[in-house]
Amino acid sequence: MTRPVKVAILGATGYGAGELLRLFTQHPAVEVVSVTSTSQVGAKIGDVHPHLRGFYDEAERRAGVLHVSTEIDRHVLLSGDHAVVFSALPHGASSATIDRLLGDREFAARIRIVDLSGDLRLSDGAIHVKYYPESPLLSQRRESFVYGLPELFRERIRSSRYIANPGCLATAAILAGAPLMTPDFGGMVAVDAKTGSSGSGRTLKETTHHPTRHADFRAYKPLDHQHEPEILQAWGDPHGRRVALSFVAQSMPTARGIFATAHLTLPSDVDAGDVRGRYDRFYADHPFVRVVDGSPALQDVVGSNFCDVGVACRDRQVIAMAAIDNLVKGMAGAAIQNMNLMCGLPETTGLWAPSFRPV
């Protein structure tokens, strides 16, 4: 079968790259032709990500291109109808590498890029500098990247060549509250977002080390998280002039999953049926958001690209809840969803699969 989309992945050894590679084993239009890293150079995919043993062996025997290398194999990447570079590099390193790639104008004109880091998500340079001081500003590059949340910006993504993939916590929070974020909405929104340990990456840290995290629960970066301005930007109020957002991230002792709860107070009493109807209409044409009765559950979404959303109402109060897999809808799955849109493929290609339930 001809696979018209050729893919290169930067940062081959992390969880983001591993999840991209896992999902691409089931994507009928994609051939992964190049993976790069500054570590484990020369290693096979199955050695770096043991759960992928055997899945990339044929490509490795045929061309040898899926051993980890230090540079993209540009010739092979440009051999298909579409060439897409996914950057799964850390904040700071990602945009610097992308800037170098785009400096080659001939190469830049023939590729599409999806950046999984936070380097290019924020449109306002001053806000970016505050929350990502380790990342270069790159003002001109920033202007050419579209924020890649398909449920809000699908048509802009279709016509774009460069995508800044959303953050995982931000994705859950944004989708929980988006149907209520009309231009006339103003007031306090409090969001608490609980996340699994894989969101902190593959490198060992004290707060993600299993003996520390197991049977524990804690908040981190309260009122100072880098996803807070990202949420406001997606809701159309990047400087928080209408929406007073209080955002707290919390670590839960699971490997995968995010559960975000948004607490909103509306100007007047609301009917639960009307609010549910607003959510149903808002997400009617978005295949990966399911509006559910009662509370969403992590087991219904982990391993999948779905976001399950539920709402509860009392008088002026609305509680909006969203559950996602941080590595799929919160990262690699969303990146592939964006790639599908940019390359003219059905949005669900390679992603239409249920959760791992039970986890």
C-alpha positions as CSV (number, residue, x, y, z in Angstrom):
1,M,0.0,0.0,0.0
2,T,1.3,3.5,-0.9
3,R,1.7,5.7,2.2
4,P,1.7,9.3,0.9
5,V,2.7,11.0,4.2
6,K,6.3,10.7,5.2
7,V,7.1,11.6,8.8
8,A,10.2,12.6,10.8
9,I,10.2,12.7,14.6
10,L,12.6,14.9,16.5
11,G,13.4,13.8,20.1
12,A,13.0,10.1,19.5
13,T,13.5,8.8,23.1
14,G,10.8,10.5,25.0
15,Y,7.2,9.6,25.8
16,G,5.8,11.9,23.1
17,A,7.9,10.3,20.4
18,G,7.0,6.8,21.7
19,E,3.3,7.6,21.6
20,L,3.6,9.0,18.1
21,L,5.4,5.9,17.0
22,R,2.8,3.6,18.7
23,L,-0.1,5.4,17.0
24,F,1.6,5.5,13.6
25,T,1.7,1.7,13.5
26,Q,-2.1,1.9,12.9
27,H,-2.1,4.9,10.5
28,P,-2.8,3.7,6.9
29,A,-1.3,6.8,5.2
30,V,1.9,7.4,7.2
31,E,5.4,6.0,6.9
32,V,7.8,7.1,9.6
33,V,11.1,7.5,7.8
34,S,13.4,9.4,10.2
35,V,13.8,9.6,14.0
36,T,16.4,11.8,15.6
37,S,17.9,12.3,19.0
38,T,21.2,13.3,20.6
39,S,21.1,10.2,22.8
40,Q,20.9,6.5,21.9
41,V,22.2,7.3,18.4
42,G,22.2,4.1,16.2
43,A,19.6,2.3,18.4
44,K,16.6,0.6,16.9
45,I,13.1,1.8,17.6
46,G,12.4,-1.4,19.6
47,D,15.4,-0.9,21.8
48,V,14.4,2.7,22.7
49,H,10.7,1.8,23.1
50,P,10.4,-1.9,23.9
51,H,6.7,-2.0,23.4
52,L,7.3,-1.3,19.7
53,R,9.6,-4.3,19.1
54,G,8.8,-5.9,15.7
55,F,6.6,-3.0,14.5
56,Y,9.3,-1.1,12.7
57,D,11.7,-4.0,11.9
58,E,10.6,-4.3,8.2
59,A,11.4,-0.6,7.6
60,E,14.7,-1.0,9.4
61,R,15.7,-4.0,7.3
62,R,14.6,-2.3,4.1
63,A,16.3,1.1,4.4
64,G,17.9,1.4,7.8
65,V,16.3,4.8,8.3
66,L,14.6,4.0,11.6
67,H,17.7,3.7,13.6
68,V,18.0,6.8,15.8
69,S,20.1,9.4,14.0
70,T,21.3,12.9,14.7
71,E,19.8,14.5,11.6
72,I,16.6,14.1,9.5
73,D,17.0,12.1,6.4
74,R,15.7,14.9,4.1
75,H,15.8,12.9,0.9
76,V,13.6,10.2,2.2
77,L,11.3,12.6,4.0
78,L,10.6,14.6,0.8
79,S,9.9,11.5,-1.3
80,G,6.2,11.4,-0.5
81,D,3.2,13.5,-1.3
82,H,3.4,15.1,2.1
83,A,6.4,15.6,4.5
84,V,5.6,16.2,8.2
85,V,8.1,16.9,10.9
86,F,7.0,16.3,14.5
87,S,9.1,17.9,17.2
88,A,8.9,16.1,20.5
89,L,11.9,18.0,21.9
90,P,11.8,19.8,25.2
91,H,10.9,23.4,25.7
92,G,13.6,25.6,24.4
93,A,15.4,23.0,22.4
94,S,12.3,22.5,20.2
95,S,11.9,26.0,18.8
96,A,15.7,26.4,18.4
97,T,15.7,23.3,16.2
98,I,12.6,24.3,14.3
99,D,14.2,27.8,13.6
100,R,17.2,26.1,12.2
101,L,15.1,23.8,9.9
102,L,13.0,26.7,8.7
103,G,16.2,28.7,7.9
104,D,16.6,26.5,4.8
105,R,13.9,28.1,2.7
106,E,13.7,25.4,0.1
107,F,13.3,22.7,2.7
108,A,10.8,24.8,4.7
109,A,8.6,25.2,1.7
110,R,8.2,21.5,1.3
111,I,7.5,20.4,4.9
112,R,4.8,20.8,7.5
113,I,5.7,21.0,11.2
114,V,3.8,20.0,14.4
115,D,5.6,21.2,17.5
116,L,4.6,19.3,20.7
117,S,6.5,21.7,23.0
118,G,5.2,24.9,24.5
119,D,7.7,27.1,22.7
120,L,5.3,28.5,20.1
121,R,1.8,28.2,21.7
122,L,1.5,31.7,23.1
123,S,0.9,34.5,20.5
124,D,1.8,37.4,22.9
125,G,5.6,37.6,23.1
126,A,5.5,39.3,26.6
127,I,3.4,36.5,28.0
128,H,5.7,33.9,26.4
129,V,8.8,35.4,28.0
130,K,7.1,35.3,31.4
131,Y,6.1,31.6,31.2
132,Y,8.8,30.1,29.0
133,P,12.0,32.0,29.9
134,E,14.1,29.1,28.7
135,S,12.7,29.4,25.2
136,P,13.7,31.9,22.5
137,L,11.1,34.5,21.5
138,L,11.3,34.0,17.7
139,S,8.6,36.7,17.1
140,Q,8.4,36.1,13.3
141,R,8.3,32.3,13.6
142,R,5.6,32.6,16.3
143,E,3.3,34.5,13.9
144,S,3.4,31.6,11.4
145,F,2.3,28.9,13.9
146,V,-1.4,28.1,14.4
147,Y,-2.6,26.9,17.8
148,G,-3.6,23.3,17.1
149,L,-6.8,22.6,19.0
150,P,-9.1,21.2,16.2
151,E,-12.3,21.6,18.2
152,L,-11.8,25.4,18.2
153,F,-9.5,26.1,15.2
154,R,-10.1,23.4,12.7
155,E,-10.3,25.6,9.6
156,R,-7.1,27.5,10.5
157,I,-5.3,24.2,11.0
158,R,-6.4,22.9,7.6
159,S,-4.8,25.9,5.8
160,S,-1.7,26.0,7.9
161,R,1.8,24.5,7.5
162,Y,3.0,25.0,11.0
163,I,1.2,23.9,14.2
164,A,1.9,24.6,17.9
165,N,0.3,21.6,19.5
166,P,-1.7,22.3,22.7
167,G,-0.6,21.4,26.2
168,C,-2.2,18.4,27.8
169,L,-3.7,20.1,30.9
170,A,-4.7,23.1,28.7
171,T,-6.6,20.8,26.3
172,A,-8.7,19.3,29.0
173,A,-9.5,22.7,30.7
174,I,-10.2,24.4,27.4
175,L,-12.6,21.8,26.1
176,A,-14.4,21.6,29.5
177,G,-15.2,25.3,29.4
178,A,-15.3,26.3,25.7
179,P,-19.0,26.0,25.1
180,L,-19.7,28.6,27.8
181,M,-17.0,31.0,26.8
182,T,-19.2,33.4,24.7
183,P,-17.9,36.9,24.0
184,D,-20.2,38.3,26.7
185,F,-19.0,35.9,29.4
186,G,-17.1,37.5,32.2
187,G,-16.2,36.5,35.8
188,M,-14.3,33.9,37.7
189,V,-13.5,30.4,36.4
190,A,-11.7,28.1,38.8
191,V,-10.0,25.0,37.2
192,D,-8.4,22.1,39.0
193,A,-6.7,19.6,36.7
194,K,-5.3,16.3,37.9
195,T,-2.7,14.6,35.8
196,G,-0.8,11.4,35.6
197,S,3.0,11.1,36.0
198,S,3.8,10.6,32.3
199,G,3.0,14.2,31.6
200,S,6.2,15.1,33.3
201,G,8.3,13.2,30.8
202,R,10.5,10.2,30.7
203,T,13.4,11.7,32.6
204,L,13.3,10.8,36.3
205,K,12.4,13.6,38.7
206,E,11.8,13.5,42.5
207,T,8.1,14.4,42.1
208,T,7.5,11.7,39.5
209,H,9.6,8.9,41.0
210,H,7.2,6.1,41.8
211,P,8.0,5.8,45.6
212,T,7.4,9.5,45.9
213,R,4.2,9.7,43.8
214,H,2.6,6.4,44.8
215,A,-0.2,6.9,47.4
216,D,0.4,10.6,47.4
217,F,-1.4,13.7,46.1
218,R,-0.1,17.2,45.7
219,A,-0.7,20.5,43.8
220,Y,2.1,22.2,41.8
221,K,2.6,25.7,40.3
222,P,-0.7,27.0,41.8
223,L,-1.7,30.2,40.0
224,D,1.6,30.2,38.1
225,H,1.3,27.3,35.6
226,Q,2.4,27.9,32.0
227,H,-0.9,26.4,30.8
228,E,-3.0,29.2,32.4
229,P,-2.3,31.9,29.7
230,E,-2.8,29.2,27.0
231,I,-6.3,28.4,28.3
232,L,-7.2,32.1,28.4
233,Q,-5.8,32.6,24.8
234,A,-7.9,29.7,23.5
235,W,-11.0,31.1,25.2
236,G,-10.4,34.4,23.4
237,D,-9.2,36.5,26.4
238,P,-5.4,36.1,26.5
239,H,-4.8,38.9,29.0
240,G,-7.6,37.8,31.4
241,R,-9.6,41.0,31.0
242,R,-13.0,39.3,31.1
243,V,-12.2,35.9,32.6
244,A,-10.6,35.7,36.0
245,L,-9.0,32.3,35.7
246,S,-7.7,30.4,38.8
247,F,-5.8,27.3,37.6
248,V,-4.3,24.6,39.8
249,A,-2.5,21.5,38.5
250,Q,-2.5,18.4,40.7
251,S,-0.4,15.2,40.6
252,M,-2.3,12.0,40.9
253,P,-0.7,8.5,41.3
254,T,-1.5,7.2,37.8
255,A,0.8,7.0,34.7
256,R,-1.8,8.3,32.2
257,G,-4.8,10.5,32.3
258,I,-6.0,14.0,33.0
259,F,-9.3,15.0,34.8
260,A,-10.1,18.7,34.7
261,T,-12.9,20.3,36.6
262,A,-14.0,23.9,35.8
263,H,-16.1,25.8,38.3
264,L,-18.1,28.6,36.7
265,T,-20.7,31.1,38.0
266,L,-23.0,32.5,35.3
267,P,-24.8,35.8,35.4
268,S,-28.2,34.2,36.0
269,D,-29.8,30.9,36.8
270,V,-29.4,28.3,34.2
271,D,-31.4,25.2,33.2
272,A,-29.4,22.0,33.2
273,G,-31.1,20.9,30.0
274,D,-30.2,24.1,28.2
275,V,-26.6,23.9,29.3
276,R,-26.4,20.2,28.2
277,G,-27.9,21.3,24.8
278,R,-25.3,24.0,24.4
279,Y,-22.5,21.4,24.9
280,D,-24.2,18.9,22.5
281,R,-24.5,21.5,19.8
282,F,-21.0,22.9,20.3
283,Y,-19.3,19.5,19.9
284,A,-21.8,18.0,17.4
285,D,-19.3,18.1,14.5
286,H,-16.2,17.1,16.5
287,P,-15.8,13.3,16.5
288,F,-13.3,13.1,19.4
289,V,-15.4,15.0,22.0
290,R,-18.2,13.0,23.6
291,V,-20.7,14.7,25.9
292,V,-21.6,12.2,28.6
293,D,-24.2,11.9,31.3
294,G,-22.8,12.5,34.8
295,S,-19.0,12.4,35.3
296,P,-16.5,11.4,32.7
297,A,-14.2,8.6,33.7
298,L,-10.5,8.2,32.9
299,Q,-10.9,4.5,32.0
300,D,-13.2,5.5,29.2
301,V,-10.5,7.6,27.5
302,V,-7.1,6.4,28.4
303,G,-5.3,5.0,25.4
304,S,-7.6,6.9,23.0
305,N,-7.9,10.3,21.4
306,F,-11.3,11.0,23.0
307,C,-12.2,13.7,25.4
308,D,-15.3,13.0,27.4
309,V,-17.1,16.0,28.8
310,G,-19.8,16.2,31.4
311,V,-21.7,19.1,33.1
312,A,-23.7,19.7,36.2
313,C,-25.7,22.8,37.1
314,R,-27.3,24.4,40.1
315,D,-28.8,27.9,40.0
316,R,-26.0,30.0,38.6
317,Q,-23.3,27.4,39.1
318,V,-21.9,25.1,36.4
319,I,-19.4,22.4,36.9
320,A,-17.8,21.3,33.6
321,M,-15.6,18.2,33.7
322,A,-13.3,16.7,31.0
323,A,-11.2,13.5,30.9
324,I,-8.4,12.8,28.4
325,D,-5.3,10.7,28.0
326,N,-2.5,13.2,28.4
327,L,-0.3,11.3,25.9
328,V,-2.9,10.9,23.2
329,K,-5.6,13.7,23.1
330,G,-3.2,15.7,25.2
331,M,-0.2,15.2,23.0
332,A,0.5,12.7,20.2
333,G,-3.1,12.0,19.2
334,A,-3.9,15.7,18.9
335,A,-0.7,16.1,16.8
336,I,-1.8,13.4,14.4
337,Q,-5.3,14.8,14.3
338,N,-3.7,18.1,13.2
339,M,-1.5,16.3,10.7
340,N,-4.6,14.7,9.2
341,L,-6.3,18.1,8.8
342,M,-3.2,19.7,7.2
343,C,-2.7,16.8,4.8
344,G,-6.3,16.6,3.6
345,L,-7.1,13.3,5.3
346,P,-10.2,12.5,7.3
347,E,-9.7,13.8,10.8
348,T,-10.1,10.4,12.4
349,T,-7.6,8.5,10.2
350,G,-5.4,6.3,12.4
351,L,-7.1,7.5,15.6
352,W,-10.5,5.9,15.6
353,A,-10.0,3.4,18.4
354,P,-11.5,3.0,21.9
355,S,-9.8,3.2,25.3
356,F,-7.7,0.6,27.1
357,R,-10.5,-0.1,29.6
358,P,-9.8,-1.6,32.1
359,V,-6.5,0.2,32.7
